[in-house]
Amino acid sequence: MKKQFCQSCCMPMSKNEEFGTNTDGTINSEYCAYCFKDGKYVDPDITMEEMLQLGLKGIEESDMNRFMKILIKKSYPSQIKKLKRWNK
């Protein structure tokens, strides 16, 4: 299965519980469970800059090794700008 990335926060998603849900309860393949639930954004008023800060915090708190954190944090700002939510 190809890994998908949330089109709001860029979180990698591969397990069903990581995906957001549509209004009918089905899996939404574009957004993660932290960003999208029951067919709508969990935090509809969050700005891209606020999402960027939350994502950087999540990366820092993750259990990945230090080298991976540095690499991902370096590319994260340019990646989030390309996501569907921020390109409407």
N, CA, C and O atoms as a Maestro MAE file, in Angstrom:
{
 s_m_m2io_version
 :::
 2.0.0
}

f_m_ct {
 s_m_title
 :::
 protein
 m_atom[352] {
  # First column is atom index #
  i_m_mmod_type
  r_m_x_coord
  r_m_y_coord
  r_m_z_coord
  i_m_residue_number
  s_m_chain_name
  s_m_pdb_residue_name
  s_m_pdb_atom_name
  i_m_atomic_number
  :::
  1 25 0.843 -1.186 0.000 1 A "MET " " N  " 7
  2 3 0.000 0.000 0.000 1 A "MET " " CA " 6
  3 2 0.890 1.252 0.000 1 A "MET " " C  " 6
  4 15 1.813 1.372 0.805 1 A "MET " " O  " 8
  5 25 0.600 2.149 -0.891 2 A "LYS " " N  " 7
  6 3 1.353 3.393 -0.984 2 A "LYS " " CA " 6
  7 2 0.986 4.292 0.201 2 A "LYS " " C  " 6
  8 15 -0.188 4.458 0.530 2 A "LYS " " O  " 8
  9 25 1.995 4.856 0.823 3 A "LYS " " N  " 7
  10 3 1.755 5.747 1.953 3 A "LYS " " CA " 6
  11 2 1.158 7.047 1.433 3 A "LYS " " C  " 6
  12 15 1.624 7.611 0.444 3 A "LYS " " O  " 8
  13 25 0.138 7.501 2.105 4 A "GLN " " N  " 7
  14 3 -0.503 8.754 1.753 4 A "GLN " " CA " 6
  15 2 -0.184 9.789 2.819 4 A "GLN " " C  " 6
  16 15 0.143 9.444 3.955 4 A "GLN " " O  " 8
  17 25 -0.279 11.045 2.449 5 A "PHE " " N  " 7
  18 3 0.004 12.134 3.368 5 A "PHE " " CA " 6
  19 2 -1.204 13.042 3.468 5 A "PHE " " C  " 6
  20 15 -1.835 13.367 2.462 5 A "PHE " " O  " 8
  21 25 -1.526 13.451 4.692 6 A "CYS " " N  " 7
  22 3 -2.653 14.329 4.935 6 A "CYS " " CA " 6
  23 2 -2.468 15.620 4.139 6 A "CYS " " C  " 6
  24 15 -1.389 16.213 4.144 6 A "CYS " " O  " 8
  25 25 -3.509 16.042 3.470 7 A "GLN " " N  " 7
  26 3 -3.474 17.243 2.646 7 A "GLN " " CA " 6
  27 2 -3.754 18.507 3.452 7 A "GLN " " C  " 6
  28 15 -4.079 19.555 2.895 7 A "GLN " " O  " 8
  29 25 -3.623 18.391 4.764 8 A "SER " " N  " 7
  30 3 -3.741 19.543 5.653 8 A "SER " " CA " 6
  31 2 -2.469 19.730 6.468 8 A "SER " " C  " 6
  32 15 -1.958 20.844 6.589 8 A "SER " " O  " 8
  33 25 -1.954 18.616 7.035 9 A "CYS " " N  " 7
  34 3 -0.787 18.717 7.929 9 A "CYS " " CA " 6
  35 2 0.429 17.939 7.431 9 A "CYS " " C  " 6
  36 15 1.523 18.096 7.971 9 A "CYS " " O  " 8
  37 25 0.253 17.113 6.422 10 A "CYS " " N  " 7
  38 3 1.322 16.303 5.803 10 A "CYS " " CA " 6
  39 2 1.686 15.063 6.624 10 A "CYS " " C  " 6
  40 15 2.722 14.446 6.375 10 A "CYS " " O  " 8
  41 25 0.860 14.694 7.587 11 A "MET " " N  " 7
  42 3 1.128 13.492 8.367 11 A "MET " " CA " 6
  43 2 1.011 12.267 7.469 11 A "MET " " C  " 6
  44 15 0.059 12.159 6.695 11 A "MET " " O  " 8
  45 25 1.971 11.338 7.561 12 A "PRO " " N  " 7
  46 3 1.846 10.098 6.787 12 A "PRO " " CA " 6
  47 2 0.710 9.239 7.352 12 A "PRO " " C  " 6
  48 15 0.538 9.136 8.567 12 A "PRO " " O  " 8
  49 25 -0.059 8.629 6.451 13 A "MET " " N  " 7
  50 3 -1.197 7.807 6.862 13 A "MET " " CA " 6
  51 2 -1.121 6.463 6.146 13 A "MET " " C  " 6
  52 15 -0.953 6.406 4.928 13 A "MET " " O  " 8
  53 25 -1.245 5.390 6.912 14 A "SER " " N  " 7
  54 3 -1.272 4.065 6.303 14 A "SER " " CA " 6
  55 2 -2.293 3.146 6.979 14 A "SER " " C  " 6
  56 15 -2.769 2.194 6.361 14 A "SER " " O  " 8
  57 25 -2.628 3.417 8.221 15 A "LYS " " N  " 7
  58 3 -3.608 2.608 8.954 15 A "LYS " " CA " 6
  59 2 -4.966 3.301 8.914 15 A "LYS " " C  " 6
  60 15 -5.043 4.530 8.915 15 A "LYS " " O  " 8
  61 25 -6.036 2.509 8.877 16 A "ASN " " N  " 7
  62 3 -7.387 3.072 8.805 16 A "ASN " " CA " 6
  63 2 -7.655 4.123 9.874 16 A "ASN " " C  " 6
  64 15 -8.288 5.144 9.604 16 A "ASN " " O  " 8
  65 25 -7.172 3.870 11.090 17 A "GLU " " N  " 7
  66 3 -7.452 4.805 12.187 17 A "GLU " " CA " 6
  67 2 -6.718 6.136 12.038 17 A "GLU " " C  " 6
  68 15 -7.021 7.090 12.755 17 A "GLU " " O  " 8
  69 25 -5.767 6.212 11.128 18 A "GLU " " N  " 7
  70 3 -5.038 7.462 10.901 18 A "GLU " " CA " 6
  71 2 -5.770 8.386 9.923 18 A "GLU " " C  " 6
  72 15 -5.481 9.582 9.867 18 A "GLU " " O  " 8
  73 25 -6.703 7.843 9.164 19 A "PHE " " N  " 7
  74 3 -7.443 8.627 8.171 19 A "PHE " " CA " 6
  75 2 -8.636 9.336 8.795 19 A "PHE " " C  " 6
  76 15 -9.242 8.841 9.745 19 A "PHE " " O  " 8
  77 25 -8.963 10.498 8.251 20 A "GLY " " N  " 7
  78 3 -10.157 11.222 8.667 20 A "GLY " " CA " 6
  79 2 -11.400 10.497 8.176 20 A "GLY " " C  " 6
  80 15 -11.310 9.480 7.488 20 A "GLY " " O  " 8
  81 25 -12.565 11.031 8.539 21 A "THR " " N  " 7
  82 3 -13.829 10.406 8.143 21 A "THR " " CA " 6
  83 2 -14.745 11.410 7.445 21 A "THR " " C  " 6
  84 15 -14.715 12.611 7.714 21 A "THR " " O  " 8
  85 25 -15.560 10.868 6.539 22 A "ASN " " N  " 7
  86 3 -16.579 11.661 5.849 22 A "ASN " " CA " 6
  87 2 -17.840 11.717 6.705 22 A "ASN " " C  " 6
  88 15 -17.908 11.074 7.753 22 A "ASN " " O  " 8
  89 25 -18.830 12.477 6.268 23 A "THR " " N  " 7
  90 3 -20.065 12.616 7.044 23 A "THR " " CA " 6
  91 2 -20.778 11.288 7.254 23 A "THR " " C  " 6
  92 15 -21.462 11.108 8.262 23 A "THR " " O  " 8
  93 25 -20.628 10.360 6.323 24 A "ASP " " N  " 7
  94 3 -21.272 9.044 6.452 24 A "ASP " " CA " 6
  95 2 -20.426 8.027 7.214 24 A "ASP " " C  " 6
  96 15 -20.797 6.858 7.307 24 A "ASP " " O  " 8
  97 25 -19.282 8.469 7.762 25 A "GLY " " N  " 7
  98 3 -18.424 7.592 8.547 25 A "GLY " " CA " 6
  99 2 -17.374 6.839 7.751 25 A "GLY " " C  " 6
  100 15 -16.532 6.154 8.331 25 A "GLY " " O  " 8
  101 25 -17.413 6.956 6.432 26 A "THR " " N  " 7
  102 3 -16.402 6.294 5.616 26 A "THR " " CA " 6
  103 2 -15.067 7.033 5.728 26 A "THR " " C  " 6
  104 15 -15.006 8.193 6.135 26 A "THR " " O  " 8
  105 25 -14.010 6.328 5.358 27 A "ILE " " N  " 7
  106 3 -12.665 6.899 5.425 27 A "ILE " " CA " 6
  107 2 -12.488 7.974 4.358 27 A "ILE " " C  " 6
  108 15 -12.888 7.807 3.206 27 A "ILE " " O  " 8
  109 25 -11.883 9.070 4.770 28 A "ASN " " N  " 7
  110 3 -11.507 10.122 3.837 28 A "ASN " " CA " 6
  111 2 -10.020 9.939 3.545 28 A "ASN " " C  " 6
  112 15 -9.197 10.060 4.452 28 A "ASN " " O  " 8
  113 25 -9.672 9.656 2.321 29 A "SER " " N  " 7
  114 3 -8.290 9.324 1.978 29 A "SER " " CA " 6
  115 2 -7.374 10.540 1.833 29 A "SER " " C  " 6
  116 15 -6.169 10.377 1.639 29 A "SER " " O  " 8
  117 25 -7.920 11.751 1.923 30 A "GLU " " N  " 7
  118 3 -7.093 12.946 1.755 30 A "GLU " " CA " 6
  119 2 -6.596 13.555 3.060 30 A "GLU " " C  " 6
  120 15 -5.556 14.214 3.083 30 A "GLU " " O  " 8
  121 25 -7.332 13.338 4.142 31 A "TYR " " N  " 7
  122 3 -7.020 14.013 5.398 31 A "TYR " " CA " 6
  123 2 -6.902 13.031 6.563 31 A "TYR " " C  " 6
  124 15 -7.562 11.992 6.586 31 A "TYR " " O  " 8
  125 25 -6.051 13.379 7.525 32 A "CYS " " N  " 7
  126 3 -5.860 12.518 8.692 32 A "CYS " " CA " 6
  127 2 -6.968 12.739 9.726 32 A "CYS " " C  " 6
  128 15 -7.743 13.691 9.643 32 A "CYS " " O  " 8
  129 25 -7.014 11.839 10.689 33 A "ALA " " N  " 7
  130 3 -8.026 11.890 11.740 33 A "ALA " " CA " 6
  131 2 -7.856 13.104 12.657 33 A "ALA " " C  " 6
  132 15 -8.811 13.514 13.317 33 A "ALA " " O  " 8
  133 25 -6.670 13.674 12.706 34 A "TYR " " N  " 7
  134 3 -6.438 14.858 13.538 34 A "TYR " " CA " 6
  135 2 -6.942 16.133 12.866 34 A "TYR " " C  " 6
  136 15 -7.236 17.119 13.541 34 A "TYR " " O  " 8
  137 25 -7.041 16.111 11.552 35 A "CYS " " N  " 7
  138 3 -7.433 17.303 10.801 35 A "CYS " " CA " 6
  139 2 -8.877 17.268 10.296 35 A "CYS " " C  " 6
  140 15 -9.482 18.320 10.088 35 A "CYS " " O  " 8
  141 25 -9.435 16.069 10.095 36 A "PHE " " N  " 7
  142 3 -10.730 15.954 9.424 36 A "PHE " " CA " 6
  143 2 -11.576 14.867 10.081 36 A "PHE " " C  " 6
  144 15 -11.144 13.720 10.193 36 A "PHE " " O  " 8
  145 25 -12.776 15.229 10.512 37 A "LYS " " N  " 7
  146 3 -13.664 14.272 11.180 37 A "LYS " " CA " 6
  147 2 -15.103 14.590 10.805 37 A "LYS " " C  " 6
  148 15 -15.517 15.750 10.799 37 A "LYS " " O  " 8
  149 25 -15.856 13.547 10.494 38 A "ASP " " N  " 7
  150 3 -17.275 13.687 10.150 38 A "ASP " " CA " 6
  151 2 -17.515 14.671 9.014 38 A "ASP " " C  " 6
  152 15 -18.502 15.406 9.015 38 A "ASP " " O  " 8
  153 25 -16.599 14.680 8.039 39 A "GLY " " N  " 7
  154 3 -16.790 15.491 6.848 39 A "GLY " " CA " 6
  155 2 -16.389 16.947 6.959 39 A "GLY " " C  " 6
  156 15 -16.688 17.742 6.068 39 A "GLY " " O  " 8
  157 25 -15.711 17.310 8.050 40 A "LYS " " N  " 7
  158 3 -15.291 18.710 8.182 40 A "LYS " " CA " 6
  159 2 -13.961 18.803 8.923 40 A "LYS " " C  " 6
  160 15 -13.552 17.877 9.622 40 A "LYS " " O  " 8
  161 25 -13.306 19.934 8.753 41 A "TYR " " N  " 7
  162 3 -12.035 20.142 9.438 41 A "TYR " " CA " 6
  163 2 -12.259 20.206 10.946 41 A "TYR " " C  " 6
  164 15 -13.227 20.811 11.407 41 A "TYR " " O  " 8
  165 25 -11.385 19.598 11.696 42 A "VAL " " N  " 7
  166 3 -11.445 19.633 13.156 42 A "VAL " " CA " 6
  167 2 -11.255 21.064 13.645 42 A "VAL " " C  " 6
  168 15 -11.940 21.501 14.570 42 A "VAL " " O  " 8
  169 25 -10.343 21.786 13.036 43 A "ASP " " N  " 7
  170 3 -10.092 23.196 13.384 43 A "ASP " " CA " 6
  171 2 -10.172 24.016 12.095 43 A "ASP " " C  " 6
  172 15 -9.152 24.276 11.457 43 A "ASP " " O  " 8
  173 25 -11.395 24.425 11.714 44 A "PRO " " N  " 7
  174 3 -11.560 25.087 10.421 44 A "PRO " " CA " 6
  175 2 -10.889 26.455 10.309 44 A "PRO " " C  " 6
  176 15 -10.647 26.934 9.201 44 A "PRO " " O  " 8
  177 25 -10.592 27.074 11.417 45 A "ASP " " N  " 7
  178 3 -10.024 28.423 11.386 45 A "ASP " " CA " 6
  179 2 -8.511 28.478 11.543 45 A "ASP " " C  " 6
  180 15 -7.931 29.563 11.568 45 A "ASP " " O  " 8
  181 25 -7.874 27.330 11.648 46 A "ILE " " N  " 7
  182 3 -6.414 27.325 11.810 46 A "ILE " " CA " 6
  183 2 -5.755 27.875 10.543 46 A "ILE " " C  " 6
  184 15 -6.197 27.593 9.429 46 A "ILE " " O  " 8
  185 25 -4.717 28.645 10.725 47 A "THR " " N  " 7
  186 3 -3.990 29.184 9.585 47 A "THR " " CA " 6
  187 2 -2.883 28.211 9.178 47 A "THR " " C  " 6
  188 15 -2.539 27.300 9.931 47 A "THR " " O  " 8
  189 25 -2.337 28.409 7.997 48 A "MET " " N  " 7
  190 3 -1.241 27.555 7.554 48 A "MET " " CA " 6
  191 2 -0.043 27.709 8.490 48 A "MET " " C  " 6
  192 15 0.630 26.724 8.791 48 A "MET " " O  " 8
  193 25 0.229 28.911 8.949 49 A "GLU " " N  " 7
  194 3 1.357 29.140 9.860 49 A "GLU " " CA " 6
  195 2 1.137 28.403 11.186 49 A "GLU " " C  " 6
  196 15 2.075 27.820 11.730 49 A "GLU " " O  " 8
  197 25 -0.087 28.425 11.706 50 A "GLU " " N  " 7
  198 3 -0.387 27.701 12.947 50 A "GLU " " CA " 6
  199 2 -0.245 26.192 12.739 50 A "GLU " " C  " 6
  200 15 0.262 25.485 13.610 50 A "GLU " " O  " 8
  201 25 -0.696 25.706 11.577 51 A "MET " " N  " 7
  202 3 -0.561 24.283 11.267 51 A "MET " " CA " 6
  203 2 0.916 23.919 11.155 51 A "MET " " C  " 6
  204 15 1.326 22.849 11.604 51 A "MET " " O  " 8
  205 25 1.703 24.788 10.567 52 A "LEU " " N  " 7
  206 3 3.137 24.563 10.444 52 A "LEU " " CA " 6
  207 2 3.772 24.414 11.822 52 A "LEU " " C  " 6
  208 15 4.585 23.514 12.032 52 A "LEU " " O  " 8
  209 25 3.417 25.273 12.750 53 A "GLN " " N  " 7
  210 3 3.972 25.209 14.101 53 A "GLN " " CA " 6
  211 2 3.549 23.925 14.815 53 A "GLN " " C  " 6
  212 15 4.357 23.303 15.504 53 A "GLN " " O  " 8
  213 25 2.289 23.528 14.654 54 A "LEU " " N  " 7
  214 3 1.820 22.268 15.256 54 A "LEU " " CA " 6
  215 2 2.570 21.071 14.671 54 A "LEU " " C  " 6
  216 15 2.955 20.155 15.398 54 A "LEU " " O  " 8
  217 25 2.774 21.087 13.362 55 A "GLY " " N  " 7
  218 3 3.486 19.999 12.709 55 A "GLY " " CA " 6
  219 2 4.933 19.904 13.168 55 A "GLY " " C  " 6
  220 15 5.439 18.810 13.416 55 A "GLY " " O  " 8
  221 25 5.594 21.041 13.279 56 A "LEU " " N  " 7
  222 3 6.980 21.038 13.752 56 A "LEU " " CA " 6
  223 2 7.077 20.511 15.176 56 A "LEU " " C  " 6
  224 15 8.016 19.792 15.520 56 A "LEU " " O  " 8
  225 25 6.099 20.873 15.999 57 A "LYS " " N  " 7
  226 3 6.064 20.370 17.379 57 A "LYS " " CA " 6
  227 2 5.857 18.847 17.379 57 A "LYS " " C  " 6
  228 15 6.508 18.125 18.134 57 A "LYS " " O  " 8
  229 25 4.952 18.375 16.529 58 A "GLY " " N  " 7
  230 3 4.707 16.939 16.433 58 A "GLY " " CA " 6
  231 2 5.927 16.161 15.972 58 A "GLY " " C  " 6
  232 15 6.208 15.071 16.470 58 A "GLY " " O  " 8
  233 25 6.644 16.726 15.024 59 A "ILE " " N  " 7
  234 3 7.876 16.085 14.543 59 A "ILE " " CA " 6
  235 2 8.881 15.998 15.687 59 A "ILE " " C  " 6
  236 15 9.496 14.954 15.905 59 A "ILE " " O  " 8
  237 25 9.042 17.090 16.408 60 A "GLU " " N  " 7
  238 3 10.002 17.129 17.508 60 A "GLU " " CA " 6
  239 2 9.645 16.122 18.603 60 A "GLU " " C  " 6
  240 15 10.537 15.524 19.205 60 A "GLU " " O  " 8
  241 25 8.361 15.933 18.863 61 A "GLU " " N  " 7
  242 3 7.908 15.023 19.925 61 A "GLU " " CA " 6
  243 2 7.820 13.567 19.467 61 A "GLU " " C  " 6
  244 15 7.567 12.681 20.283 61 A "GLU " " O  " 8
  245 25 8.022 13.314 18.199 62 A "SER " " N  " 7
  246 3 7.917 11.945 17.674 62 A "SER " " CA " 6
  247 2 9.085 11.089 18.162 62 A "SER " " C  " 6
  248 15 10.059 11.594 18.722 62 A "SER " " O  " 8
  249 25 8.961 9.789 17.936 63 A "ASP " " N  " 7
  250 3 10.006 8.870 18.383 63 A "ASP " " CA " 6
  251 2 11.045 8.571 17.296 63 A "ASP " " C  " 6
  252 15 11.859 7.661 17.455 63 A "ASP " " O  " 8
  253 25 11.023 9.318 16.208 64 A "MET " " N  " 7
  254 3 12.032 9.085 15.170 64 A "MET " " CA " 6
  255 2 13.398 9.588 15.628 64 A "MET " " C  " 6
  256 15 13.497 10.401 16.546 64 A "MET " " O  " 8
  257 25 14.432 9.101 14.988 65 A "ASN " " N  " 7
  258 3 15.779 9.490 15.409 65 A "ASN " " CA " 6
  259 2 16.071 10.962 15.083 65 A "ASN " " C  " 6
  260 15 15.399 11.579 14.256 65 A "ASN " " O  " 8
  261 25 17.068 11.490 15.742 66 A "ARG " " N  " 7
  262 3 17.412 12.914 15.643 66 A "ARG " " CA " 6
  263 2 17.713 13.343 14.207 66 A "ARG " " C  " 6
  264 15 17.280 14.411 13.775 66 A "ARG " " O  " 8
  265 25 18.444 12.524 13.477 67 A "PHE " " N  " 7
  266 3 18.796 12.842 12.101 67 A "PHE " " CA " 6
  267 2 17.546 12.986 11.225 67 A "PHE " " C  " 6
  268 15 17.446 13.927 10.438 67 A "PHE " " O  " 8
  269 25 16.599 12.060 11.361 68 A "MET " " N  " 7
  270 3 15.350 12.130 10.587 68 A "MET " " CA " 6
  271 2 14.550 13.370 10.963 68 A "MET " " C  " 6
  272 15 13.982 14.031 10.093 68 A "MET " " O  " 8
  273 25 14.504 13.685 12.248 69 A "LYS " " N  " 7
  274 3 13.797 14.895 12.680 69 A "LYS " " CA " 6
  275 2 14.366 16.132 12.005 69 A "LYS " " C  " 6
  276 15 13.617 16.987 11.533 69 A "LYS " " O  " 8
  277 25 15.684 16.227 11.958 70 A "ILE " " N  " 7
  278 3 16.340 17.380 11.338 70 A "ILE " " CA " 6
  279 2 15.980 17.467 9.853 70 A "ILE " " C  " 6
  280 15 15.644 18.541 9.355 70 A "ILE " " O  " 8
  281 25 16.050 16.349 9.159 71 A "LEU " " N  " 7
  282 3 15.720 16.331 7.727 71 A "LEU " " CA " 6
  283 2 14.269 16.718 7.464 71 A "LEU " " C  " 6
  284 15 13.982 17.533 6.587 71 A "LEU " " O  " 8
  285 25 13.372 16.135 8.221 72 A "ILE " " N  " 7
  286 3 11.946 16.395 8.004 72 A "ILE " " CA " 6
  287 2 11.595 17.830 8.377 72 A "ILE " " C  " 6
  288 15 10.851 18.492 7.654 72 A "ILE " " O  " 8
  289 25 12.121 18.317 9.495 73 A "LYS " " N  " 7
  290 3 11.826 19.692 9.904 73 A "LYS " " CA " 6
  291 2 12.341 20.704 8.884 73 A "LYS " " C  " 6
  292 15 11.745 21.765 8.701 73 A "LYS " " O  " 8
  293 25 13.429 20.379 8.233 74 A "LYS " " N  " 7
  294 3 14.001 21.289 7.233 74 A "LYS " " CA " 6
  295 2 13.092 21.407 5.993 74 A "LYS " " C  " 6
  296 15 12.928 22.496 5.443 74 A "LYS " " O  " 8
  297 25 12.515 20.295 5.567 75 A "SER " " N  " 7
  298 3 11.681 20.305 4.358 75 A "SER " " CA " 6
  299 2 10.201 20.579 4.628 75 A "SER " " C  " 6
  300 15 9.451 20.891 3.703 75 A "SER " " O  " 8
  301 25 9.781 20.464 5.877 76 A "TYR " " N  " 7
  302 3 8.360 20.586 6.215 76 A "TYR " " CA " 6
  303 2 7.723 21.899 5.758 76 A "TYR " " C  " 6
  304 15 6.639 21.862 5.176 76 A "TYR " " O  " 8
  305 25 8.339 23.046 5.992 77 A "PRO " " N  " 7
  306 3 7.696 24.301 5.563 77 A "PRO " " CA " 6
  307 2 7.396 24.356 4.064 77 A "PRO " " C  " 6
  308 15 6.336 24.845 3.674 77 A "PRO " " O  " 8
  309 25 8.288 23.874 3.233 78 A "SER " " N  " 7
  310 3 8.021 23.904 1.791 78 A "SER " " CA " 6
  311 2 6.978 22.859 1.398 78 A "SER " " C  " 6
  312 15 6.229 23.069 0.444 78 A "SER " " O  " 8
  313 25 6.917 21.738 2.116 79 A "GLN " " N  " 7
  314 3 5.941 20.694 1.804 79 A "GLN " " CA " 6
  315 2 4.517 21.103 2.168 79 A "GLN " " C  " 6
  316 15 3.584 20.844 1.408 79 A "GLN " " O  " 8
  317 25 4.346 21.731 3.311 80 A "ILE " " N  " 7
  318 3 2.985 22.079 3.754 80 A "ILE " " CA " 6
  319 2 2.338 23.092 2.803 80 A "ILE " " C  " 6
  320 15 1.120 23.088 2.627 80 A "ILE " " O  " 8
  321 25 3.137 23.941 2.201 81 A "LYS " " N  " 7
  322 3 2.613 24.947 1.267 81 A "LYS " " CA " 6
  323 2 2.016 24.321 0.014 81 A "LYS " " C  " 6
  324 15 1.215 24.955 -0.672 81 A "LYS " " O  " 8
  325 25 2.397 23.083 -0.292 82 A "LYS " " N  " 7
  326 3 1.922 22.395 -1.497 82 A "LYS " " CA " 6
  327 2 0.624 21.621 -1.276 82 A "LYS " " C  " 6
  328 15 0.034 21.123 -2.235 82 A "LYS " " O  " 8
  329 25 0.177 21.514 -0.033 83 A "LEU " " N  " 7
  330 3 -0.969 20.662 0.280 83 A "LEU " " CA " 6
  331 2 -2.288 21.274 -0.166 83 A "LEU " " C  " 6
  332 15 -2.437 22.494 -0.226 83 A "LEU " " O  " 8
  333 25 -3.238 20.405 -0.477 84 A "LYS " " N  " 7
  334 3 -4.533 20.796 -1.012 84 A "LYS " " CA " 6
  335 2 -5.251 21.849 -0.141 84 A "LYS " " C  " 6
  336 15 -5.809 22.809 -0.672 84 A "LYS " " O  " 8
  337 25 -5.238 21.677 1.159 85 A "ARG " " N  " 7
  338 3 -5.960 22.607 2.038 85 A "ARG " " CA " 6
  339 2 -5.468 24.039 1.888 85 A "ARG " " C  " 6
  340 15 -6.256 24.977 2.007 85 A "ARG " " O  " 8
  341 25 -4.210 24.218 1.636 86 A "TRP " " N  " 7
  342 3 -3.626 25.561 1.589 86 A "TRP " " CA " 6
  343 2 -3.485 26.108 0.174 86 A "TRP " " C  " 6
  344 15 -2.902 27.173 -0.024 86 A "TRP " " O  " 8
  345 25 -4.010 25.395 -0.796 87 A "ASN " " N  " 7
  346 3 -3.937 25.820 -2.196 87 A "ASN " " CA " 6
  347 2 -5.313 25.924 -2.837 87 A "ASN " " C  " 6
  348 15 -5.524 25.443 -3.951 87 A "ASN " " O  " 8
  349 25 -6.224 26.535 -2.150 88 A "LYS " " N  " 7
  350 3 -7.596 26.682 -2.690 88 A "LYS " " CA " 6
  351 2 -7.747 27.996 -3.392 88 A "LYS " " C  " 6
  352 15 -8.822 28.301 -3.908 88 A "LYS " " O  " 8
  :::
 }
 m_bond[351] {
  # First column is bond index #
  i_m_from
  i_m_to
  i_m_order
  :::
  1 1 2 1
  2 2 3 1
  3 3 4 2
  4 3 5 1
  5 5 6 1
  6 6 7 1
  7 7 8 2
  8 7 9 1
  9 9 10 1
  10 10 11 1
  11 11 12 2
  12 11 13 1
  13 13 14 1
  14 14 15 1
  15 15 16 2
  16 15 17 1
  17 17 18 1
  18 18 19 1
  19 19 20 2
  20 19 21 1
  21 21 22 1
  22 22 23 1
  23 23 24 2
  24 23 25 1
  25 25 26 1
  26 26 27 1
  27 27 28 2
  28 27 29 1
  29 29 30 1
  30 30 31 1
  31 31 32 2
  32 31 33 1
  33 33 34 1
  34 34 35 1
  35 35 36 2
  36 35 37 1
  37 37 38 1
  38 38 39 1
  39 39 40 2
  40 39 41 1
  41 41 42 1
  42 42 43 1
  43 43 44 2
  44 43 45 1
  45 45 46 1
  46 46 47 1
  47 47 48 2
  48 47 49 1
  49 49 50 1
  50 50 51 1
  51 51 52 2
  52 51 53 1
  53 53 54 1
  54 54 55 1
  55 55 56 2
  56 55 57 1
  57 57 58 1
  58 58 59 1
  59 59 60 2
  60 59 61 1
  61 61 62 1
  62 62 63 1
  63 63 64 2
  64 63 65 1
  65 65 66 1
  66 66 67 1
  67 67 68 2
  68 67 69 1
  69 69 70 1
  70 70 71 1
  71 71 72 2
  72 71 73 1
  73 73 74 1
  74 74 75 1
  75 75 76 2
  76 75 77 1
  77 77 78 1
  78 78 79 1
  79 79 80 2
  80 79 81 1
  81 81 82 1
  82 82 83 1
  83 83 84 2
  84 83 85 1
  85 85 86 1
  86 86 87 1
  87 87 88 2
  88 87 89 1
  89 89 90 1
  90 90 91 1
  91 91 92 2
  92 91 93 1
  93 93 94 1
  94 94 95 1
  95 95 96 2
  96 95 97 1
  97 97 98 1
  98 98 99 1
  99 99 100 2
  100 99 101 1
  101 101 102 1
  102 102 103 1
  103 103 104 2
  104 103 105 1
  105 105 106 1
  106 106 107 1
  107 107 108 2
  108 107 109 1
  109 109 110 1
  110 110 111 1
  111 111 112 2
  112 111 113 1
  113 113 114 1
  114 114 115 1
  115 115 116 2
  116 115 117 1
  117 117 118 1
  118 118 119 1
  119 119 120 2
  120 119 121 1
  121 121 122 1
  122 122 123 1
  123 123 124 2
  124 123 125 1
  125 125 126 1
  126 126 127 1
  127 127 128 2
  128 127 129 1
  129 129 130 1
  130 130 131 1
  131 131 132 2
  132 131 133 1
  133 133 134 1
  134 134 135 1
  135 135 136 2
  136 135 137 1
  137 137 138 1
  138 138 139 1
  139 139 140 2
  140 139 141 1
  141 141 142 1
  142 142 143 1
  143 143 144 2
  144 143 145 1
  145 145 146 1
  146 146 147 1
  147 147 148 2
  148 147 149 1
  149 149 150 1
  150 150 151 1
  151 151 152 2
  152 151 153 1
  153 153 154 1
  154 154 155 1
  155 155 156 2
  156 155 157 1
  157 157 158 1
  158 158 159 1
  159 159 160 2
  160 159 161 1
  161 161 162 1
  162 162 163 1
  163 163 164 2
  164 163 165 1
  165 165 166 1
  166 166 167 1
  167 167 168 2
  168 167 169 1
  169 169 170 1
  170 170 171 1
  171 171 172 2
  172 171 173 1
  173 173 174 1
  174 174 175 1
  175 175 176 2
  176 175 177 1
  177 177 178 1
  178 178 179 1
  179 179 180 2
  180 179 181 1
  181 181 182 1
  182 182 183 1
  183 183 184 2
  184 183 185 1
  185 185 186 1
  186 186 187 1
  187 187 188 2
  188 187 189 1
  189 189 190 1
  190 190 191 1
  191 191 192 2
  192 191 193 1
  193 193 194 1
  194 194 195 1
  195 195 196 2
  196 195 197 1
  197 197 198 1
  198 198 199 1
  199 199 200 2
  200 199 201 1
  201 201 202 1
  202 202 203 1
  203 203 204 2
  204 203 205 1
  205 205 206 1
  206 206 207 1
  207 207 208 2
  208 207 209 1
  209 209 210 1
  210 210 211 1
  211 211 212 2
  212 211 213 1
  213 213 214 1
  214 214 215 1
  215 215 216 2
  216 215 217 1
  217 217 218 1
  218 218 219 1
  219 219 220 2
  220 219 221 1
  221 221 222 1
  222 222 223 1
  223 223 224 2
  224 223 225 1
  225 225 226 1
  226 226 227 1
  227 227 228 2
  228 227 229 1
  229 229 230 1
  230 230 231 1
  231 231 232 2
  232 231 233 1
  233 233 234 1
  234 234 235 1
  235 235 236 2
  236 235 237 1
  237 237 238 1
  238 238 239 1
  239 239 240 2
  240 239 241 1
  241 241 242 1
  242 242 243 1
  243 243 244 2
  244 243 245 1
  245 245 246 1
  246 246 247 1
  247 247 248 2
  248 247 249 1
  249 249 250 1
  250 250 251 1
  251 251 252 2
  252 251 253 1
  253 253 254 1
  254 254 255 1
  255 255 256 2
  256 255 257 1
  257 257 258 1
  258 258 259 1
  259 259 260 2
  260 259 261 1
  261 261 262 1
  262 262 263 1
  263 263 264 2
  264 263 265 1
  265 265 266 1
  266 266 267 1
  267 267 268 2
  268 267 269 1
  269 269 270 1
  270 270 271 1
  271 271 272 2
  272 271 273 1
  273 273 274 1
  274 274 275 1
  275 275 276 2
  276 275 277 1
  277 277 278 1
  278 278 279 1
  279 279 280 2
  280 279 281 1
  281 281 282 1
  282 282 283 1
  283 283 284 2
  284 283 285 1
  285 285 286 1
  286 286 287 1
  287 287 288 2
  288 287 289 1
  289 289 290 1
  290 290 291 1
  291 291 292 2
  292 291 293 1
  293 293 294 1
  294 294 295 1
  295 295 296 2
  296 295 297 1
  297 297 298 1
  298 298 299 1
  299 299 300 2
  300 299 301 1
  301 301 302 1
  302 302 303 1
  303 303 304 2
  304 303 305 1
  305 305 306 1
  306 306 307 1
  307 307 308 2
  308 307 309 1
  309 309 310 1
  310 310 311 1
  311 311 312 2
  312 311 313 1
  313 313 314 1
  314 314 315 1
  315 315 316 2
  316 315 317 1
  317 317 318 1
  318 318 319 1
  319 319 320 2
  320 319 321 1
  321 321 322 1
  322 322 323 1
  323 323 324 2
  324 323 325 1
  325 325 326 1
  326 326 327 1
  327 327 328 2
  328 327 329 1
  329 329 330 1
  330 330 331 1
  331 331 332 2
  332 331 333 1
  333 333 334 1
  334 334 335 1
  335 335 336 2
  336 335 337 1
  337 337 338 1
  338 338 339 1
  339 339 340 2
  340 339 341 1
  341 341 342 1
  342 342 343 1
  343 343 344 2
  344 343 345 1
  345 345 346 1
  346 346 347 1
  347 347 348 2
  348 347 349 1
  349 349 350 1
  350 350 351 1
  351 351 352 2
  :::
 }
}
